[in-house]
Amino acid sequence: WLTRHDRKWLDSFLARLIVPMAVPRLRVNWDLRDRRLGEMIPAIVARIHSASGRPRRITKAEIGRHIGHLDWLEKKLVVLPRTRASLLTLVESNESFSIRKACWAAAELQRAGTRLSITGIIRLGGIRGDASQTTRKCIERLVRHLPGSRHQMANAA
């Protein structure tokens, strides 16, 4: 109704109401973030390695959860070259994680006073049946050379 009958008044009234709000855009210093993350990531990886209990695989997601900014590692790696390089060297492959789980399982079995066996290490470590040959050889070496294994007991007798 006002548009047709008192356009002049309506325009002046609306002009007073509509105040353009200038929202300052904060610029992100990605270089600074990259340097800080590059310093944090090795410490976080060391903390994950030294955590007690069952081993956790060192992945980009695990590191991101510890940092509290998983989204940066998923979406902003293009502007974080040092962080990307650090992740490429520190993220764990399936094979190296399986080997680390096998070593942990062997240590846990020794600590419990249980006789070491390939099956015991595979079960406790949660190592998949399709583990690589390298992982299998590592488990065999653990059983052969660690005290408390069936092989060590047979040699002692």
Secondary structure, DSSP 8 states (H G I E B T S, - for coil): -HHHH-HHHHHHHHHHH------------HHHHHHHHHHHHHHHHHHHHH-SSS-----HHHHHHHHT-HHHHHH-GGG-HHHHHHHHHHS--HHHHHHHHHHHHHHHHHHHT--B-HHHHHHHHT--TT--HHHHHHHHHHHHHSTTBHHHHHHH-
